[in-house]
Amino acid sequence: MEAAGFDVWLVNAKDVKHLPDRPKTDKLDTVCLAKVAEREMVWPSFVPPREIRACAT
């Protein structure tokens, strides 16, 4: 997804697990999580830059 130009977030599951009324289907859950991120209710975790991740493999 990064290669396609998307801004990808890795979010700690502990931070979103407590959110009330989360839908149980993948499609609805995705929309819910996008709204939560848009409202700044969660923050992305640190992910090393692509160059560093490429060296680790």
C-alpha positions as CSV (number, residue, x, y, z in Angstrom):
1,M,0.0,0.0,0.0
2,E,2.9,2.3,0.6
3,A,4.1,1.8,-2.9
4,A,0.7,2.9,-4.1
5,G,1.1,6.2,-2.2
6,F,-1.1,5.4,0.8
7,D,-0.2,6.7,4.2
8,V,-0.2,3.4,6.2
9,W,-0.6,3.4,10.0
10,L,0.3,0.6,12.3
11,V,-1.8,1.1,15.4
12,N,-1.5,-0.8,18.7
13,A,-4.5,-3.1,19.0
14,K,-4.7,-2.2,22.7
15,D,-5.6,1.4,21.8
16,V,-8.5,0.5,19.6
17,K,-9.9,-2.5,21.5
18,H,-11.6,-0.4,24.1
19,L,-13.6,1.7,21.6
20,P,-17.3,1.2,22.0
21,D,-19.7,-0.1,19.3
22,R,-17.1,-1.3,16.8
23,P,-18.7,-3.2,14.0
24,K,-17.8,-6.9,13.6
25,T,-17.3,-7.1,9.9
26,D,-13.9,-6.3,8.2
27,K,-15.5,-3.7,5.8
28,L,-17.4,-1.8,8.6
29,D,-14.4,-2.1,11.0
30,T,-12.2,-0.5,8.4
31,V,-14.5,2.5,8.1
32,C,-14.8,2.8,11.8
33,L,-11.0,2.7,12.3
34,A,-10.5,5.3,9.6
35,K,-13.0,7.6,11.4
36,V,-11.2,7.1,14.7
37,A,-7.9,8.0,13.1
38,E,-9.4,11.0,11.4
39,R,-10.7,12.3,14.7
40,E,-7.2,11.7,16.2
41,M,-8.4,9.2,18.8
42,V,-5.5,7.0,18.0
43,W,-1.9,7.6,16.9
44,P,0.3,5.5,14.6
45,S,3.1,3.5,16.1
46,F,6.7,4.1,15.0
47,V,7.6,2.2,11.9
48,P,11.2,2.5,10.6
49,P,11.7,4.0,7.1
50,R,11.5,1.6,4.2
51,E,15.3,1.7,3.7
52,I,15.9,0.4,7.3
53,R,13.2,-2.2,7.0
54,A,14.8,-3.5,3.7
55,C,18.1,-4.0,5.5
56,A,16.5,-6.1,8.3
57,T,15.2,-8.8,5.9
